[in-house]
Amino acid sequence: MDSIDKLLAELKTEYEQVQPRQQLPKLTTAKSLIRPSSKSASSIDNLLAEVKADFTEKDATEELKRQQELEQERTRQEQLKARQMEALKVEAKEWLAKIDPFLTEGLWFERFAESYPSKLEAAIEYLRSNEST
């Protein structure tokens, strides 16, 4: 039983119980109104069902909002990664244009790039690894 069901059951029990109290004669009439007849018991059941439905709807709405916020954050992160990758591609192209293939760095890079599908991808990976160090 979840917490909403438990709360509703407690509320129902409170309404249905007759608590012995010292009452004045005027309150006896009021007390008799609180005692649930079959008609008022079904009204209480209906009210409790409505409250439960409201809580369920509110929970569903909050969950949907949370899911939408997560989706927006995921989309924002993907866009950020895409922009970073584009910037890294530009940097890698510039780096490749400047590298002298006959100097030590150029010769080393040629061997490094052999394990990649393209020199651009190798340069991106090389620059990415240099950024993290």
C-alpha positions as protocol buffer text, in pm:
chain_id: "A"
residue {
  index: 1
  type: MET
  ca { x: 0 y: 0 z: 0 }
}
residue {
  index: 2
  type: ASP
  ca { x: 155 y: 327 z: -100 }
}
residue {
  index: 3
  type: SER
  ca { x: 160 y: 636 z: 117 }
}
residue {
  index: 4
  type: ILE
  ca { x: -143 y: 795 z: -53 }
}
residue {
  index: 5
  type: ASP
  ca { x: -352 y: 482 z: 2 }
}
residue {
  index: 6
  type: LYS
  ca { x: -237 y: 466 z: 362 }
}
residue {
  index: 7
  type: LEU
  ca { x: -326 y: 833 z: 419 }
}
residue {
  index: 8
  type: LEU
  ca { x: -665 y: 787 z: 259 }
}
residue {
  index: 9
  type: ALA
  ca { x: -732 y: 480 z: 472 }
}
residue {
  index: 10
  type: GLU
  ca { x: -639 y: 672 z: 786 }
}
residue {
  index: 11
  type: LEU
  ca { x: -869 y: 960 z: 689 }
}
residue {
  index: 12
  type: LYS
  ca { x: -1151 y: 720 z: 618 }
}
residue {
  index: 13
  type: THR
  ca { x: -1097 y: 548 z: 952 }
}
residue {
  index: 14
  type: GLU
  ca { x: -1104 y: 882 z: 1132 }
}
residue {
  index: 15
  type: TYR
  ca { x: -1434 y: 974 z: 970 }
}
residue {
  index: 16
  type: GLU
  ca { x: -1592 y: 637 z: 1032 }
}
residue {
  index: 17
  type: GLN
  ca { x: -1487 y: 597 z: 1394 }
}
residue {
  index: 18
  type: VAL
  ca { x: -1707 y: 725 z: 1671 }
}
residue {
  index: 19
  type: GLN
  ca { x: -1476 y: 863 z: 1935 }
}
residue {
  index: 20
  type: PRO
  ca { x: -1630 y: 868 z: 2283 }
}
residue {
  index: 21
  type: ARG
  ca { x: -1617 y: 1219 z: 2425 }
}
residue {
  index: 22
  type: GLN
  ca { x: -1791 y: 1408 z: 2691 }
}
residue {
  index: 23
  type: GLN
  ca { x: -2034 y: 1612 z: 2491 }
}
residue {
  index: 24
  type: LEU
  ca { x: -2298 y: 1863 z: 2567 }
}
residue {
  index: 25
  type: PRO
  ca { x: -2651 y: 1785 z: 2456 }
}
residue {
  index: 26
  type: LYS
  ca { x: -2618 y: 2029 z: 2165 }
}
residue {
  index: 27
  type: LEU
  ca { x: -2313 y: 1839 z: 2033 }
}
residue {
  index: 28
  type: THR
  ca { x: -2497 y: 1509 z: 2030 }
}
residue {
  index: 29
  type: THR
  ca { x: -2689 y: 1626 z: 1724 }
}
residue {
  index: 30
  type: ALA
  ca { x: -2368 y: 1732 z: 1555 }
}
residue {
  index: 31
  type: LYS
  ca { x: -2209 y: 1398 z: 1641 }
}
residue {
  index: 32
  type: SER
  ca { x: -2496 y: 1210 z: 1482 }
}
residue {
  index: 33
  type: LEU
  ca { x: -2426 y: 1400 z: 1160 }
}
residue {
  index: 34
  type: ILE
  ca { x: -2066 y: 1279 z: 1166 }
}
residue {
  index: 35
  type: ARG
  ca { x: -2167 y: 915 z: 1198 }
}
residue {
  index: 36
  type: PRO
  ca { x: -2164 y: 781 z: 849 }
}
residue {
  index: 37
  type: SER
  ca { x: -2482 y: 634 z: 719 }
}
residue {
  index: 38
  type: SER
  ca { x: -2454 y: 416 z: 414 }
}
residue {
  index: 39
  type: LYS
  ca { x: -2525 y: 724 z: 208 }
}
residue {
  index: 40
  type: SER
  ca { x: -2257 y: 938 z: 374 }
}
residue {
  index: 41
  type: ALA
  ca { x: -2011 y: 644 z: 378 }
}
residue {
  index: 42
  type: SER
  ca { x: -2038 y: 623 z: 1 }
}
residue {
  index: 43
  type: SER
  ca { x: -1995 y: 1001 z: -13 }
}
residue {
  index: 44
  type: ILE
  ca { x: -1678 y: 966 z: 192 }
}
residue {
  index: 45
  type: ASP
  ca { x: -1561 y: 686 z: -36 }
}
residue {
  index: 46
  type: ASN
  ca { x: -1632 y: 906 z: -337 }
}
residue {
  index: 47
  type: LEU
  ca { x: -1449 y: 1198 z: -179 }
}
residue {
  index: 48
  type: LEU
  ca { x: -1152 y: 978 z: -94 }
}
residue {
  index: 49
  type: ALA
  ca { x: -1150 y: 840 z: -447 }
}
residue {
  index: 50
  type: GLU
  ca { x: -1151 y: 1194 z: -585 }
}
residue {
  index: 51
  type: VAL
  ca { x: -864 y: 1294 z: -354 }
}
residue {
  index: 52
  type: LYS
  ca { x: -669 y: 987 z: -459 }
}
residue {
  index: 53
  type: ALA
  ca { x: -739 y: 1061 z: -825 }
}
residue {
  index: 54
  type: ASP
  ca { x: -621 y: 1420 z: -775 }
}
residue {
  index: 55
  type: PHE
  ca { x: -298 y: 1301 z: -613 }
}
residue {
  index: 56
  type: THR
  ca { x: -246 y: 1043 z: -887 }
}
residue {
  index: 57
  type: GLU
  ca { x: -303 y: 1307 z: -1156 }
}
residue {
  index: 58
  type: LYS
  ca { x: -70 y: 1550 z: -980 }
}
residue {
  index: 59
  type: ASP
  ca { x: 199 y: 1279 z: -952 }
}
residue {
  index: 60
  type: ALA
  ca { x: 159 y: 1195 z: -1321 }
}
residue {
  index: 61
  type: THR
  ca { x: 185 y: 1563 z: -1415 }
}
residue {
  index: 62
  type: GLU
  ca { x: 497 y: 1608 z: -1205 }
}
residue {
  index: 63
  type: GLU
  ca { x: 652 y: 1295 z: -1354 }
}
residue {
  index: 64
  type: LEU
  ca { x: 577 y: 1418 z: -1706 }
}
residue {
  index: 65
  type: LYS
  ca { x: 732 y: 1756 z: -1624 }
}
residue {
  index: 66
  type: ARG
  ca { x: 1039 y: 1584 z: -1481 }
}
residue {
  index: 67
  type: GLN
  ca { x: 1072 y: 1367 z: -1791 }
}
residue {
  index: 68
  type: GLN
  ca { x: 1043 y: 1674 z: -2015 }
}
residue {
  index: 69
  type: GLU
  ca { x: 1310 y: 1854 z: -1814 }
}
residue {
  index: 70
  type: LEU
  ca { x: 1540 y: 1551 z: -1841 }
}
residue {
  index: 71
  type: GLU
  ca { x: 1480 y: 1536 z: -2216 }
}
residue {
  index: 72
  type: GLN
  ca { x: 1555 y: 1908 z: -2252 }
}
residue {
  index: 73
  type: GLU
  ca { x: 1876 y: 1867 z: -2052 }
}
residue {
  index: 74
  type: ARG
  ca { x: 1978 y: 1565 z: -2263 }
}
residue {
  index: 75
  type: THR
  ca { x: 1912 y: 1764 z: -2581 }
}
residue {
  index: 76
  type: ARG
  ca { x: 2110 y: 2059 z: -2447 }
}
residue {
  index: 77
  type: GLN
  ca { x: 2403 y: 1829 z: -2360 }
}
residue {
  index: 78
  type: GLU
  ca { x: 2395 y: 1674 z: -2708 }
}
residue {
  index: 79
  type: GLN
  ca { x: 2396 y: 2018 z: -2869 }
}
residue {
  index: 80
  type: LEU
  ca { x: 2688 y: 2123 z: -2649 }
}
residue {
  index: 81
  type: LYS
  ca { x: 2883 y: 1811 z: -2744 }
}
residue {
  index: 82
  type: ALA
  ca { x: 2809 y: 1872 z: -3113 }
}
residue {
  index: 83
  type: ARG
  ca { x: 2937 y: 2233 z: -3089 }
}
residue {
  index: 84
  type: GLN
  ca { x: 3248 y: 2114 z: -2906 }
}
residue {
  index: 85
  type: MET
  ca { x: 3309 y: 1850 z: -3173 }
}
residue {
  index: 86
  type: GLU
  ca { x: 3272 y: 2106 z: -3451 }
}
residue {
  index: 87
  type: ALA
  ca { x: 3519 y: 2337 z: -3276 }
}
residue {
  index: 88
  type: LEU
  ca { x: 3758 y: 2044 z: -3234 }
}
residue {
  index: 89
  type: LYS
  ca { x: 3726 y: 1956 z: -3605 }
}
residue {
  index: 90
  type: VAL
  ca { x: 3815 y: 2313 z: -3699 }
}
residue {
  index: 91
  type: GLU
  ca { x: 4113 y: 2306 z: -3464 }
}
residue {
  index: 92
  type: ALA
  ca { x: 4223 y: 1966 z: -3600 }
}
residue {
  index: 93
  type: LYS
  ca { x: 4203 y: 2089 z: -3963 }
}
residue {
  index: 94
  type: GLU
  ca { x: 4414 y: 2391 z: -3873 }
}
residue {
  index: 95
  type: TRP
  ca { x: 4663 y: 2172 z: -3690 }
}
residue {
  index: 96
  type: LEU
  ca { x: 4686 y: 1931 z: -3987 }
}
residue {
  index: 97
  type: ALA
  ca { x: 4748 y: 2222 z: -4224 }
}
residue {
  index: 98
  type: LYS
  ca { x: 5040 y: 2345 z: -4008 }
}
residue {
  index: 99
  type: ILE
  ca { x: 5211 y: 2012 z: -3941 }
}
residue {
  index: 100
  type: ASP
  ca { x: 5524 y: 1941 z: -4145 }
}
residue {
  index: 101
  type: PRO
  ca { x: 5514 y: 1576 z: -4253 }
}
residue {
  index: 102
  type: PHE
  ca { x: 5895 y: 1564 z: -4278 }
}
residue {
  index: 103
  type: LEU
  ca { x: 5970 y: 1677 z: -3924 }
}
residue {
  index: 104
  type: THR
  ca { x: 5963 y: 1447 z: -3621 }
}
residue {
  index: 105
  type: GLU
  ca { x: 5610 y: 1543 z: -3517 }
}
residue {
  index: 106
  type: GLY
  ca { x: 5481 y: 1492 z: -3872 }
}
residue {
  index: 107
  type: LEU
  ca { x: 5647 y: 1152 z: -3907 }
}
residue {
  index: 108
  type: TRP
  ca { x: 5519 y: 1045 z: -3566 }
}
residue {
  index: 109
  type: PHE
  ca { x: 5168 y: 1160 z: -3655 }
}
residue {
  index: 110
  type: GLU
  ca { x: 5170 y: 964 z: -3983 }
}
residue {
  index: 111
  type: ARG
  ca { x: 5236 y: 642 z: -3789 }
}
residue {
  index: 112
  type: PHE
  ca { x: 4978 y: 742 z: -3524 }
}
residue {
  index: 113
  type: ALA
  ca { x: 4714 y: 812 z: -3791 }
}
residue {
  index: 114
  type: GLU
  ca { x: 4752 y: 466 z: -3950 }
}
residue {
  index: 115
  type: SER
  ca { x: 4514 y: 315 z: -3693 }
}
residue {
  index: 116
  type: TYR
  ca { x: 4236 y: 570 z: -3770 }
}
residue {
  index: 117
  type: PRO
  ca { x: 3994 y: 585 z: -4064 }
}
residue {
  index: 118
  type: SER
  ca { x: 4119 y: 935 z: -4153 }
}
residue {
  index: 119
  type: LYS
  ca { x: 4393 y: 1178 z: -4058 }
}
residue {
  index: 120
  type: LEU
  ca { x: 4123 y: 1421 z: -3939 }
}
residue {
  index: 121
  type: GLU
  ca { x: 3987 y: 1165 z: -3691 }
}
residue {
  index: 122
  type: ALA
  ca { x: 4341 y: 1091 z: -3574 }
}
residue {
  index: 123
  type: ALA
  ca { x: 4411 y: 1463 z: -3529 }
}
residue {
  index: 124
  type: ILE
  ca { x: 4084 y: 1507 z: -3336 }
}
residue {
  index: 125
  type: GLU
  ca { x: 4177 y: 1221 z: -3104 }
}
residue {
  index: 126
  type: TYR
  ca { x: 4531 y: 1354 z: -3065 }
}
residue {
  index: 127
  type: LEU
  ca { x: 4409 y: 1706 z: -2979 }
}
residue {
  index: 128
  type: ARG
  ca { x: 4139 y: 1570 z: -2748 }
}
residue {
  index: 129
  type: SER
  ca { x: 4393 y: 1366 z: -2555 }
}
residue {
  index: 130
  type: ASN
  ca { x: 4622 y: 1669 z: -2528 }
}
residue {
  index: 131
  type: GLU
  ca { x: 4336 y: 1880 z: -2388 }
}
residue {
  index: 132
  type: SER
  ca { x: 4274 y: 1640 z: -2102 }
}
residue {
  index: 133
  type: THR
  ca { x: 4639 y: 1634 z: -1994 }
}
